[in-house]
Amino acid sequence: QMQLVESGGGLVQAGGSVRLSCAASGRTVSSVNMAWFRQAPGKEREFVAVVGRSGDTYYADSVKGRFTISRDDGKNTVFLQMNSLKPEDTARYYCAASQSAIPVAVLRSTRWYGDWGQGTQVTVSS
């Protein structure tokens, strides 16, 4: 089992940038698929981005071209660089880990993820 701790959230103006971090322990981030999800009030948790064991990535259409997921194996940490933020990006962002062997493009459902962090809030003001 992995322990995941997110950080880096906060209040930012529309058009701004934020970088989220997810520090992992218990397993190496390179041995699992690591993803970011987000959940806005009254809405279901939704997929944002994933990085697979081999480093391949996949993004939700709503963030493609604006967000970048990356991994630092030495720090055992996953990042989400968020640029050109919009008010609709406001949500609590969660880091998650999956040991599944399916392709990353399929890893968009929460059901594939067994380990979750507590989340970090990102609020984008207009």
Disulfide bonds with the S-S distance in Angstrom:
Cys22-Cys95 2.03
